[in-house]
Amino acid sequence: MNYLREINAFYDWLETNSISDSAIVLWHALMHINNKAGWITEFAVAVSTLETKTGLKKDALFRARHRLDQVERIQFKSRTGQQSAIYRIIPFENDCVALTDTNSDTKCDTNRVSNRTQTATQSATINKLKETKQKEINPSKFPDDSPEMVLALKLRTHILKNNDKARVPKDLQGWASEFDKMLRIDGRNIDQVKAVMKFSQQSTFWASNILSAKKLREKYDTLYLQSKNNPGHPGDLSKAHPPDELENKRKDVLKKLYA
């Protein structure tokens, strides 16, 4: 695997594929680790190691890992107990043709890669539409240790602490789905969500009104503004949305990874 060519191909791929900054940082970290390991097919990495190399917290790390797997840039397999997960990077070089010139340098057939990228993008769009339709029929399940379910459980705990007779659902998949929308669609920062949730349940007025994840999402901005005078204020919302410019992402990621 050619390290530099893979990085260049990755940023070409980013022009037509959208992933978070966290996922970009994680991809670079996994590439760096596999490079040091000698480009082996599968390798195990501890979560603590990835947290150190990426600067990401565990829940953000898991979301980034899931996203990279979803867009087929990596594959991973979790293991039980204290065993580290096993990772496999899906290289771009499989989409390249080896062309040997007089200097015996290997080049990538950019036209072929472009055609394959376009075809792959079209296929991905079709698959995404099918996946969306399937989710409408059969909503995906959030595991108990997922960030979305953890937030749902935390909200239920807050509500029951205020009123142990409150009517809360036994199945929290619906609540987890609302938190998924907050994080994925609304672009909320998970630490801010926790802080806003806590504020809503400490307020006498809001505690009697915010009795579901859906209601928390609807009133999020109002709650955020009112929480500004709270000691646990979650911070400036504008800081939760890093710039989307591709070049800025590239520079920031590389600077953070190799600092």
C-alpha positions in Angstrom: 0.0 0.0 0.0 1.4 3.4 -1.0 0.8 5.8 2.0 0.9 9.1 0.0 -1.2 7.8 -2.8 -3.8 6.5 -0.4 -4.0 9.9 1.4 -4.4 11.7 -2.0 -7.1 9.3 -3.1 -8.8 9.7 0.3 -9.2 13.5 -0.2 -10.3 13.0 -3.8 -12.9 10.6 -2.5 -14.0 13.2 0.1 -15.1 15.6 -2.7 -18.1 13.4 -3.4 -18.5 11.7 0.0 -19.4 13.5 3.2 -18.1 12.3 6.5 -17.4 14.1 9.8 -14.1 15.6 10.9 -13.9 12.9 13.6 -14.2 10.1 11.0 -11.4 11.8 9.0 -9.1 12.0 12.0 -9.8 8.3 12.9 -9.0 7.2 9.3 -5.7 9.0 9.5 -4.9 7.4 12.8 -5.7 3.9 11.6 -3.6 4.5 8.5 -0.7 5.7 10.7 -1.0 2.6 12.9 -1.2 0.2 10.0 1.8 1.9 8.4 3.9 1.3 11.5 2.7 -2.3 11.6 3.9 -2.9 8.0 0.6 -2.7 6.2 -0.9 -5.9 7.5 -4.4 -7.0 6.4 -5.9 -7.0 9.9 -4.7 -5.3 13.1 -6.0 -4.9 16.6 -6.0 -1.4 18.3 -7.1 -0.5 21.8 -9.7 2.2 22.2 -7.4 4.0 24.6 -4.7 4.1 21.9 -7.2 5.6 19.4 -8.4 8.1 21.9 -4.8 9.3 22.5 -4.0 9.5 18.7 -7.2 11.2 17.7 -8.1 13.3 20.7 -11.7 11.9 20.4 -13.8 10.8 23.3 -15.0 7.2 23.3 -18.6 7.9 22.1 -17.3 10.2 19.3 -14.8 7.5 18.4 -17.5 4.9 18.1 -19.6 7.1 15.9 -16.7 7.9 13.6 -15.8 4.2 13.4 -19.3 3.3 12.5 -19.4 6.0 9.8 -16.1 4.8 8.2 -17.5 1.2 8.2 -20.8 2.5 6.7 -19.0 4.2 3.8 -16.8 1.2 3.3 -13.5 2.8 4.1 -12.8 0.4 7.0 -14.1 -2.9 8.4 -14.0 -3.7 12.1 -14.9 -6.5 14.4 -15.6 -5.9 18.1 -14.5 -8.6 20.6 -15.7 -9.5 24.0 -14.1 -8.8 27.3 -11.0 -6.6 27.4 -9.9 -7.6 23.8 -9.3 -4.8 21.4 -11.3 -4.5 18.2 -9.8 -5.8 15.0 -9.6 -3.3 12.0 -9.1 -3.7 8.3 -8.5 -0.7 6.1 -10.1 -0.8 2.6 -7.5 0.6 0.3 -8.1 2.9 -2.7 -5.2 1.3 -4.6 -7.5 -1.5 -5.7 -9.1 1.1 -8.0 -5.7 1.9 -9.6 -4.0 0.4 -12.6 -0.3 -0.1 -12.5 1.3 1.7 -15.4 5.1 1.3 -15.7 7.0 4.1 -17.4 10.7 4.4 -18.3 11.5 5.2 -14.6 9.6 2.1 -13.4 7.2 4.4 -11.4 3.7 3.2 -10.7 0.9 5.6 -11.5 -2.8 5.5 -11.1 -5.1 5.5 -14.1 -7.1 8.6 -13.1 -9.7 8.1 -15.8 -10.5 4.6 -14.6 -10.6 5.7 -11.0 -12.9 8.6 -11.9 -15.3 6.3 -13.7 -15.3 3.8 -10.9 -15.8 6.6 -8.3 -18.8 7.9 -10.3 -20.3 4.5 -10.6 -19.7 3.8 -6.9 -21.3 7.1 -6.0 -24.3 6.3 -8.1 -24.6 2.9 -6.5 -24.1 4.3 -3.1 -27.0 6.8 -3.7 -29.3 4.0 -4.8 -28.3 1.9 -1.8 -28.9 4.8 0.5 -32.4 5.3 -0.9 -33.1 1.6 -0.4 -31.7 1.7 3.1 -33.8 4.8 4.0 -36.9 3.0 2.7 -36.0 -0.1 4.7 -35.6 1.9 7.8 -39.0 3.4 7.4 -40.4 -0.1 7.3 -38.1 -1.6 10.0 -36.4 1.0 12.1 -32.8 0.2 13.1 -32.1 -0.9 16.6 -29.7 1.1 18.8 -27.6 -1.2 21.1 -27.6 -0.5 24.8 -24.0 0.8 24.8 -24.6 3.2 21.8 -24.3 6.9 22.5 -27.9 7.4 21.4 -29.3 4.8 23.8 -27.0 6.0 26.7 -28.6 9.5 26.2 -32.1 8.0 26.2 -31.4 6.1 29.4 -29.9 9.2 31.0 -33.0 11.2 30.2 -35.3 8.5 31.6 -33.2 8.5 34.8 -33.5 12.3 35.1 -37.3 12.2 34.6 -37.9 9.4 37.1 -35.7 11.1 39.6 -38.0 14.1 39.5 -41.1 12.0 39.5 -40.9 8.3 40.1 -44.5 8.0 38.8 -43.8 9.6 35.4 -44.9 7.7 32.4 -41.8 6.7 30.4 -41.6 4.0 27.7 -40.0 0.6 28.5 -38.6 0.5 25.0 -36.3 3.5 24.5 -35.6 2.9 20.8 -37.8 5.8 19.8 -36.0 8.1 22.2 -32.6 6.8 21.0 -33.8 7.6 17.4 -34.5 11.2 18.4 -31.1 11.6 20.0 -29.6 10.1 16.8 -31.4 13.0 14.9 -30.0 15.5 17.3 -26.4 14.3 16.8 -26.5 13.3 13.1 -29.0 15.8 11.5 -29.0 18.8 13.9 -25.3 18.6 14.4 -25.5 18.8 18.2 -22.4 18.2 20.3 -23.0 15.3 22.6 -21.6 17.1 25.6 -23.9 20.0 25.0 -26.9 17.6 24.7 -26.0 16.2 28.1 -25.7 19.6 29.6 -29.0 20.9 28.1 -30.8 17.8 29.1 -29.5 18.2 32.7 -30.6 21.9 32.8 -34.1 21.0 31.5 -34.6 18.5 34.4 -33.2 20.9 37.0 -35.7 23.6 36.0 -39.0 23.4 37.8 -40.8 24.6 34.7 -39.0 22.6 32.1 -38.9 19.4 34.1 -42.7 19.2 33.9 -42.6 19.9 30.1 -39.6 17.9 28.8 -40.8 14.4 29.3 -39.5 12.8 26.1 -36.5 13.0 23.8 -38.8 14.4 21.0 -39.8 17.3 23.2 -36.2 17.9 24.2 -35.2 18.1 20.5 -38.1 20.5 19.7 -37.2 22.9 22.6 -33.4 22.4 22.4 -32.5 26.0 21.2 -34.8 27.6 23.8 -33.3 25.5 26.5 -29.8 26.2 25.4 -30.4 30.0 25.5 -32.0 29.8 28.9 -29.2 27.7 30.3 -26.6 30.4 29.6 -26.8 31.6 33.2 -26.5 28.1 34.5 -23.1 27.0 36.0 -23.2 24.0 33.8 -23.7 26.0 30.6 -22.8 23.8 27.6 -20.8 26.4 25.7 -21.2 28.4 22.5 -23.4 26.5 20.0 -21.4 28.0 17.1 -18.3 26.1 18.3 -20.2 22.8 17.8 -20.0 23.2 14.0 -16.5 23.1 12.6 -15.9 24.6 9.1 -16.7 22.3 6.2 -14.1 23.6 3.8 -12.2 20.5 2.5 -8.8 22.1 2.6 -9.2 23.4 6.1 -10.2 19.9 7.2 -7.2 18.4 5.6 -4.8 20.8 7.2 -6.4 20.6 10.7 -6.5 16.8 10.6 -2.9 16.3 9.5 -1.7 18.9 12.0 -3.6 17.2 14.9 -2.5 13.7 13.9 1.2 14.4 13.5 1.6 17.1 16.2 
